[in-house]
Amino acid sequence: MSAPTHIPPHPATRRGVETRLPWWALVLPALAFAALLLLILNPADAHAAGGDPAVGRLFEQVQQIVLHQGS
């Protein structure tokens, strides 16, 4: 006599299924954003940008904060 087997429902028919992202799905976009931000804030290219000097000082302060937190 064989015992009945329990077959779980198809994943698409389950209700309340939680989806978990892998660690790299959150880290890679954050790293890309940080890299682009550092490229924008590179002080070597600041002389080419025109405009209000207060904006340049703001960018320099943000860069110092980002670099200080990274170390």
N, C-alpha and C positions, 0 to 999 in steps of 0.2 A: 504494500500500500504506500503510495507516494504522498508526501506532505505538501500541502498547497504552499506556493511561493508568493511572497509579497513583491509586487512590481511597483516601484515608485512611479508617480505620474511624470509625464514629460515635463522638462524644465519650463517650457513655455506656458504650461497650464497651471503651474504653482502660483499661489498668491502670497504676497509679502516677501518675495525673494530679495535678499540684500545683495547688492553688487559692491564688491570691494576692489578698489583700484590697486595695482601694484605700486610699490614705493617709487619707482622711476617715473610713473605717470604724473606725479606731483613734483618731483625734484627736477626733472629735465626742463619743464617750462620755467620754473623759478630760476634755474641756472642761466637759461637763455635770456630771461629778463634782466638779470643782474649783469650779464656780459654786455648786453646792448646798452644798459644804463651807464656802465663804466666807459664804453666807447663814446657815448655822447658827452660824458663829463671829463674827457681827457683834456687836461689843461694845456697840452702842447698844441692843440688845435684851437684854443680859445681866441688867439689873435685874429683868426679868420672870421670870427663871428662878430657882427656889428650889433648895435643896440644898446640898451640900458646896462650900465656897469653893475647895477644892483642884481640883475639876473645872473650875471657871471659870478658874483660873490655868492649868491644863493646856491648855484650849481657846485661851486668849490666847497661850500659847507656841507652839502649833501654828500659829495664825494669823500670828504674827510670822515663823515659819520659812517659811511658804508665801509671804507677801508679800515677804520678803527674797530668796527664790530666784527670784521672778518678775521682779525688777528687775535 
